[in-house]
């Protein structure tokens, strides 16, 4: 028989069809169970009662038992207000309403005991409470007074339809008796006992109606741990199944192509970190299992070189390789770099993008099928059905957060034996997020810069230091260097006072009339963009004015200064990416952050972090704390493939690590969860079967 918790929310007393529709559209609450798992965002301790004589205007909130002695309306229309006086025998305070006056006059009575709850303030020497919360006081009845009260996130639309936080709490009260009889345990008894977890039935009651801080803490721990544990168990189970199921190409040979390149063509001595990563990859591709590895490395750390050497391993073992990049600019740049580096080996390397002409496409398709095409570089065009390989052995995906998991899967399907997959990102991912979002991938990190590279010096200037900044730039250009200016917007916005690209371009032309200045933005055609970028790369222009289109994949070693206008408007991750466009040559490079004086607390922390460190992982951790996992570079939390209802990745890092360790032990001992003790885990994972784990949506 179906659980009562699966009933439509409209059947819960106090809801009905209209409110049900709003709960569905605003919060995604369709069933009793959805409401049960809609958790409070904060709690207020209402166990303490005050006397009016002890109240002052500096208190955050107060709770008083007393009576309304006066209720008087003044004014009409938008000037209407309702004034009241509340007494408790020790004194009196004023009550004020600006909204909902009709309802208040109709429902509140004089000389009846009420529990008042609200924020006191001082006006004309008297304490008052604006829009107080008033509940009729009846001893012994269940009420929020005298308890730790839960508060729920609501929207304006909900409030207009009488679905305030307090109303949600009342609905939870209506649901509680049904829920307590219907909740089934989701973890085995031995497990609950071993880890001293509060039983689920109790946890789901006390999370909404805690009667002590200790019980609340235990309820939160149980629900957070369960949420994080099952995500980790799912990830590790998928990884274990994939390792068992998908056999991979065995790259046994390190042959002529790899060795010739290593001994004759290396542009510089590899760092210890690069060598370590190549050893990890060699171990993977020789194991007989499909490799699925994430390669993290800060901007300029040499990920492309590692990817190239892996592609040469694939070629030495009789297979083909491909590299997929998110934009034409980046794909074209990879193509030119690889062509240049591989020229002495006379390999067949091709580029396939949306702009590739039909006759060239036909040649590429033919060479892929007959095996004469060694390496194919491209954009999303690589996953088109027409693109078929003779024997694809390795797929490299660059800046992989720009691709969906379904797109990755299309590349895997281009071979009978799934190709090895190497995923690269220059966006440092905090440890806690990597454990969750990329939890099914093995992770390699390049944490050294190539020899000769100097860390970029970062400076923060307020707008009044603009002349000093311009002087510094003139000095750098005289030394033969080039400069980027990055603006957040293309056109001026009436609402936002950001420096914009068009007026900025005109200003820079006036300040530097003796130099050639180029402009690049997202609305330009790819060919126009490429032409401007090429002029900058060839040193025909000294200054490039741009939006964030240069954030990824632009490599001009001679550019030594990055000026970011309205730097307070950018996220930390984006600032770090932009800074990575300089410091790619042997010269000392600089990043100048320009901002107004009006900085929020978060903006100040971001700019101070950028000036203090160039460590991408430290920056990513700070970004996660500031923005939270749900909004990393604008990515909504649900987009991560799981919708965290109570745990918070940035705050619950230790608990996440604990949950992963516990899940790892279980999968190591019972990979398919076939042991009787693990039956309930297997049942729960099957319920999660339809969850889209989109490991790729992160930036």
ChimeraX attribute file (.defattr): number of C-alpha atoms within 10 A of each C-alpha:
attribute: neighborCount
match mode: 1-to-1
recipient: residues
	/A:1	3
	/A:2	6
	/A:3	13
	/A:4	15
	/A:5	19
	/A:6	12
	/A:7	15
	/A:8	17
	/A:9	24
	/A:10	19
	/A:11	13
	/A:12	17
	/A:13	11
	/A:14	14
	/A:15	18
	/A:16	13
	/A:17	12
	/A:18	10
	/A:19	17
	/A:20	21
	/A:21	17
	/A:22	19
	/A:23	23
	/A:24	15
	/A:25	12
	/A:26	14
	/A:27	16
	/A:28	14
	/A:29	20
	/A:30	19
	/A:31	20
	/A:32	23
	/A:33	20
	/A:34	18
	/A:35	19
	/A:36	19
	/A:37	15
	/A:38	18
	/A:39	18
	/A:40	18
	/A:41	10
	/A:42	10
	/A:43	18
	/A:44	12
	/A:45	18
	/A:46	17
	/A:47	14
	/A:48	12
	/A:49	15
	/A:50	12
	/A:51	17
	/A:52	21
	/A:53	12
	/A:54	9
	/A:55	19
	/A:56	17
	/A:57	16
	/A:58	11
	/A:59	11
	/A:60	10
	/A:61	17
	/A:62	20
	/A:63	24
	/A:64	21
	/A:65	21
	/A:66	23
	/A:67	22
	/A:68	22
	/A:69	15
	/A:70	15
	/A:71	17
	/A:72	11
	/A:73	15
	/A:74	9
	/A:75	9
	/A:76	8
	/A:77	6
	/A:78	8
	/A:79	8
	/A:80	13
	/A:81	17
	/A:82	20
	/A:83	17
	/A:84	18
	/A:85	18
	/A:86	25
	/A:87	20
	/A:88	19
	/A:89	11
	/A:90	10
	/A:91	13
	/A:92	20
	/A:93	19
	/A:94	20
	/A:95	20
	/A:96	19
	/A:97	17
	/A:98	13
	/A:99	13
	/A:100	11
	/A:101	15
	/A:102	10
	/A:103	9
	/A:104	15
	/A:105	13
	/A:106	8
	/A:107	7
	/A:108	15
	/A:109	16
	/A:110	14
	/A:111	13
	/A:112	12
	/A:113	18
	/A:114	22
	/A:115	21
	/A:116	22
	/A:117	20
	/A:118	18
	/A:119	18
	/A:120	24
	/A:121	19
	/A:122	14
	/A:123	11
	/A:124	6
	/A:125	8
	/A:126	13
	/A:127	18
	/A:128	26
	/A:129	25
	/A:130	15
	/A:131	17
	/A:132	16
	/A:133	14
	/A:134	17
	/A:135	16
	/A:136	16
	/A:137	17
	/A:138	11
	/A:139	7
	/A:140	6
	/A:141	8
	/A:142	10
	/A:143	16
	/A:144	19
	/A:145	21
	/A:146	15
	/A:147	18
	/A:148	20
	/A:149	21
	/A:150	22
	/A:151	18
	/A:152	17
	/A:153	14
	/A:154	16
	/A:155	13
	/A:156	10
	/A:157	13
	/A:158	20
	/A:159	12
	/A:160	9
	/A:161	11
	/A:162	12
	/A:163	21
	/A:164	19
	/A:165	18
	/A:166	17
	/A:167	16
	/A:168	24
	/A:169	20
	/A:170	17
	/A:171	19
	/A:172	20
	/A:173	17
	/A:174	14
	/A:175	18
	/A:176	17
	/A:177	11
	/A:178	14
	/A:179	21
	/A:180	14
	/A:181	12
	/A:182	14
	/A:183	16
	/A:184	12
	/A:185	12
	/A:186	15
	/A:187	20
	/A:188	14
	/A:189	13
	/A:190	11
	/A:191	12
	/A:192	16
	/A:193	12
	/A:194	9
	/A:195	10
	/A:196	11
	/A:197	19
	/A:198	18
	/A:199	19
	/A:200	20
	/A:201	17
	/A:202	15
	/A:203	22
	/A:204	23
	/A:205	19
	/A:206	19
	/A:207	23
	/A:208	25
	/A:209	21
	/A:210	21
	/A:211	16
	/A:212	13
	/A:213	13
	/A:214	10
	/A:215	17
	/A:216	20
	/A:217	14
	/A:218	19
	/A:219	25
	/A:220	20
	/A:221	18
	/A:222	22
	/A:223	22
	/A:224	20
	/A:225	19
	/A:226	18
	/A:227	19
	/A:228	25
	/A:229	22
	/A:230	19
	/A:231	23
	/A:232	25
	/A:233	23
	/A:234	25
	/A:235	23
	/A:236	22
	/A:237	24
	/A:238	16
	/A:239	19
	/A:240	16
	/A:241	13
	/A:242	16
	/A:243	16
	/A:244	12
	/A:245	11
	/A:246	15
	/A:247	17
	/A:248	21
	/A:249	23
	/A:250	18
	/A:251	21
	/A:252	16
	/A:253	14
	/A:254	15
	/A:255	14
	/A:256	14
	/A:257	18
	/A:258	20
	/A:259	15
	/A:260	14
	/A:261	18
	/A:262	14
	/A:263	8
	/A:264	10
	/A:265	15
	/A:266	13
	/A:267	10
	/A:268	9
	/A:269	10
	/A:270	16
	/A:271	16
	/A:272	14
	/A:273	19
	/A:274	24
	/A:275	13
	/A:276	14
	/A:277	18
	/A:278	17
	/A:279	11
	/A:280	15
	/A:281	23
	/A:282	18
	/A:283	14
	/A:284	20
	/A:285	25
	/A:286	16
	/A:287	16
	/A:288	16
	/A:289	19
	/A:290	25
	/A:291	27
	/A:292	22
	/A:293	21
	/A:294	23
	/A:295	24
	/A:296	21
	/A:297	26
	/A:298	23
	/A:299	24
	/A:300	20
	/A:301	23
	/A:302	19
	/A:303	21
	/A:304	17
	/A:305	17
	/A:306	18
	/A:307	23
	/A:308	20
	/A:309	17
	/A:310	22
	/A:311	26
	/A:312	25
	/A:313	27
	/A:314	31
	/A:315	25
	/A:316	19
	/A:317	17
	/A:318	14
	/A:319	22
	/A:320	26
	/A:321	26
	/A:322	24
	/A:323	24
	/A:324	28
	/A:325	26
	/A:326	18
	/A:327	20
	/A:328	20
	/A:329	21
	/A:330	21
	/A:331	22
	/A:332	20
	/A:333	17
	/A:334	21
	/A:335	21
	/A:336	15
	/A:337	13
	/A:338	18
	/A:339	17
	/A:340	11
	/A:341	16
	/A:342	19
	/A:343	12
	/A:344	12
	/A:345	15
	/A:346	8
	/A:347	15
	/A:348	14
	/A:349	20
	/A:350	22
	/A:351	24
	/A:352	24
	/A:353	19
	/A:354	12
	/A:355	12
	/A:356	12
	/A:357	10
	/A:358	9
	/A:359	8
	/A:360	13
	/A:361	18
	/A:362	13
	/A:363	12
	/A:364	20
	/A:365	16
	/A:366	17
	/A:367	18
	/A:368	22
	/A:369	14
	/A:370	11
	/A:371	15
	/A:372	15
	/A:373	21
	/A:374	22
	/A:375	26
	/A:376	21
	/A:377	24
	/A:378	26
	/A:379	22
	/A:380	17
	/A:381	17
	/A:382	23
	/A:383	19
	/A:384	11
	/A:385	10
	/A:386	11
	/A:387	18
	/A:388	20
	/A:389	22
	/A:390	17
	/A:391	21
	/A:392	29
	/A:393	30
	/A:394	30
	/A:395	28
	/A:396	26
	/A:397	26
	/A:398	27
	/A:399	22
	/A:400	25
	/A:401	19
	/A:402	16
	/A:403	20
	/A:404	13
	/A:405	16
	/A:406	11
	/A:407	14
	/A:408	19
	/A:409	12
	/A:410	14
	/A:411	24
	/A:412	20
	/A:413	14
	/A:414	19
	/A:415	15
	/A:416	10
	/A:417	16
	/A:418	23
	/A:419	30
	/A:420	26
	/A:421	22
	/A:422	24
	/A:423	24
	/A:424	23
	/A:425	20
	/A:426	23
	/A:427	23
	/A:428	23
	/A:429	25
	/A:430	21
	/A:431	16
	/A:432	22
	/A:433	20
	/A:434	17
	/A:435	21
	/A:436	22
	/A:437	22
	/A:438	22
	/A:439	21
	/A:440	23
	/A:441	21
	/A:442	17
	/A:443	18
	/A:444	19
	/A:445	18
	/A:446	20
	/A:447	18
	/A:448	16
	/A:449	21
	/A:450	18
	/A:451	12
	/A:452	11
	/A:453	17
	/A:454	15
	/A:455	17
	/A:456	22
	/A:457	18
	/A:458	22
	/A:459	16
	/A:460	18
	/A:461	16
	/A:462	14
	/A:463	15
	/A:464	12
	/A:465	12
	/A:466	12
	/A:467	11
	/A:468	10
	/A:469	16
	/A:470	14
	/A:471	11
	/A:472	12
	/A:473	22
	/A:474	16
	/A:475	11
	/A:476	18
	/A:477	17
	/A:478	9
	/A:479	9
	/A:480	12
	/A:481	20
	/A:482	25
	/A:483	26
	/A:484	27
	/A:485	21
	/A:486	28
	/A:487	25
	/A:488	18
	/A:489	18
	/A:490	19
	/A:491	13
	/A:492	14
	/A:493	11
	/A:494	7
	/A:495	6
	/A:496	9
	/A:497	10
	/A:498	21
	/A:499	20
	/A:500	21
	/A:501	24
	/A:502	16
	/A:503	13
	/A:504	19
	/A:505	19
	/A:506	11
	/A:507	12
	/A:508	16
	/A:509	16
	/A:510	10
	/A:511	13
	/A:512	15
	/A:513	10
	/A:514	9
	/A:515	15
	/A:516	15
	/A:517	22
	/A:518	19
	/A:519	21
	/A:520	23
	/A:521	19
	/A:522	13
	/A:523	10
	/A:524	11
	/A:525	11
	/A:526	14
	/A:527	12
	/A:528	13
	/A:529	17
	/A:530	16
	/A:531	13
	/A:532	19
	/A:533	22
	/A:534	14
	/A:535	16
	/A:536	24
	/A:537	18
	/A:538	12
	/A:539	17
	/A:540	14
	/A:541	19
	/A:542	23
	/A:543	26
	/A:544	24
	/A:545	21
	/A:546	26
	/A:547	21
	/A:548	20
	/A:549	16
	/A:550	22
	/A:551	17
	/A:552	20
	/A:553	23
	/A:554	17
	/A:555	19
	/A:556	19
	/A:557	17
	/A:558	22
	/A:559	28
	/A:560	26
	/A:561	28
	/A:562	26
	/A:563	24
	/A:564	26
	/A:565	23
	/A:566	21
	/A:567	26
	/A:568	24
	/A:569	15
	/A:570	19
	/A:571	19
	/A:572	27
	/A:573	25
	/A:574	17
	/A:575	22
	/A:576	24
	/A:577	21
	/A:578	23
	/A:579	27
	/A:580	24
	/A:581	25
	/A:582	29
	/A:583	27
	/A:584	25
	/A:585	17
	/A:586	13
	/A:587	17
	/A:588	15
	/A:589	26
	/A:590	22
	/A:591	27
	/A:592	20
	/A:593	23
	/A:594	22
	/A:595	23
	/A:596	15
	/A:597	11
	/A:598	10
	/A:599	13
	/A:600	10
	/A:601	8
	/A:602	14
	/A:603	19
	/A:604	12
	/A:605	17
	/A:606	23
	/A:607	23
	/A:608	14
	/A:609	18
	/A:610	23
	/A:611	17
	/A:612	13
	/A:613	15
	/A:614	18
	/A:615	15
	/A:616	23
	/A:617	19
	/A:618	15
	/A:619	22
	/A:620	21
	/A:621	19
	/A:622	19
	/A:623	25
	/A:624	24
	/A:625	14
	/A:626	18
	/A:627	16
	/A:628	17
	/A:629	25
	/A:630	20
	/A:631	17
	/A:632	21
	/A:633	17
	/A:634	12
	/A:635	14
	/A:636	16
	/A:637	17
	/A:638	15
	/A:639	17
	/A:640	21
	/A:641	17
	/A:642	18
	/A:643	14
	/A:644	17
	/A:645	14
	/A:646	18
	/A:647	20
	/A:648	16
	/A:649	23
	/A:650	22
	/A:651	14
	/A:652	15
	/A:653	16
	/A:654	12
	/A:655	19
	/A:656	26
	/A:657	18
	/A:658	15
	/A:659	21
	/A:660	23
	/A:661	14
	/A:662	15
	/A:663	21
	/A:664	18
	/A:665	12
	/A:666	18
	/A:667	17
	/A:668	13
	/A:669	10
	/A:670	13
	/A:671	18
	/A:672	15
	/A:673	19
	/A:674	11
	/A:675	11
	/A:676	9
	/A:677	12
	/A:678	17
	/A:679	13
	/A:680	16
	/A:681	19
	/A:682	18
	/A:683	13
	/A:684	14
	/A:685	17
	/A:686	12
	/A:687	9
	/A:688	15
	/A:689	10
	/A:690	8
	/A:691	13
	/A:692	12
	/A:693	21
	/A:694	19
	/A:695	23
	/A:696	22
	/A:697	22
	/A:698	26
	/A:699	19
